[in-house]
Amino acid sequence: MNAETIRCESKEAVADFYETLGVARDASQEEIKKAYRKLARKLHPDVAGPDGAEQFKEVTAAYEVLSNEEKRRMYDMGGEDALHGGFSGAGAGGFGGAFEDIFSTFFGGGSPFGAGGGQAQPRSRARRGGDTLVQLDVDLENVVFGGEQQLAFSAMVECSTCHGAMTAPGTEPVTCTNCHGTGQVQRVSNSIFGQMVSTTTCPQCQGFGTTIVTPCPDCAGEGRVRASRSITIDVPAGIDDGMQIRLAGQGDAGVGGGPAGDLFAHVHVQDHSVFTRDGDDLRAAVEVPMTAAALGLDIAIDTFDGEQSITVEPGTQSGTEVRLNGLGVGRLHRRGRGDLIVSVNVKTPTKLDAEQREIIEKLARLRGEDAVSGKVLGKGDSFFARMKRALTGEE
């Protein structure tokens, strides 16, 4: 499963603020604000990581202009040059509006210093979901070539009844009567210095500014439920047992419509009945009869690349290896593949009938190897004497 990407113009090109936000040139302020908040959630460094920082800046700069009627009018008339450096962030207006929307999107409040220099803002109920760790069983063939792998797991998903709103259908959170929607309350106490005013989180609404009178019955007011999920993961060629694949935004759904966490798939490569992995190489073994090893032959073997032929040379000894180049495991983050190494095991017969034994004995005599048979070794000889006679052929 590939992470979603967002296209943006290169630095050399002149960015179009409307295209950056993905809205029409006649879009309303509400449409512009909605588009910005959607992109800000997706590209904010806390969600997208460092890779989204540059796009996040571009989206914020575009919104700072288009959300200001005067700047938007100037931009529509003469493009970015018509702004005369007006949105550098140091002049009047600066990035105040944009950053207030960022804080509203992620923290449920306005500027960190308060709107108007001290107006309290309630907290947002939305919280990021947790990361999820699952095991991904991968076939060896997918390790060799790379490919798609199905993954089924259990995770928190957005409630289909309230869609993350946490309230029962047809109802809304009610403004807190204790803090009147600010999420904070002030307490006045007398001291030797006079009256002291302290601000604390509202104990009635826990700082949210609202209370949920009728929570969603299906998710118990959490905005998410646990359910079974199934996704398709792109497994890269050459991945090894014990590695992890990270899928951003595929973990547990957030509370109250908050962004989802990440999914970490812990890779377990399953054993294969024929092949074993040795780094970037594959290994297999074939058995050949003693006679075939002596005479030589060609053997057809099944591989992940189809049927292949290997040649067993006459006189091949047990343990000899035959290498098939480029038929091994794909190299992770590199081009090419390893090799397939086939070990030849010579099988010696264990049971011979009379005719077979006679033929082998005749072959041994023809080759001058009958001296090692039990017929020429005296029972009373010492071990070293028998070995000497066996090696020299002495009677």
Secondary structure by P-SEA (a helix, b strand, c coil): cccbbbbbbcccccccccccccccccccaaaaaaaaaaaaaacccccccccaaaaaaaaaaaaaaaacaaaaaaaaacccccccccccccccccaaaaaaaaaaaccccccccccccbbbbbbbcbbbbbbbbbbbbbccccccbbbbbbbbbbbbcccccccccccccccccccccccccccbbbbbbbccccbbbbbccccccccccccccccccccccccbbbbbbbbbbbccccccccbbbbbcccccccccccbbbbbbbbbbbbbbccccccccbbbbbbbbcaaaaaacbbbbbbccccbbbbbbcccccccbbbbbcccccccccccbbbbbbbbbbbbbbccccaaaaaaaaaaaaaacccccccccccccccaaaaaaaaaaccc
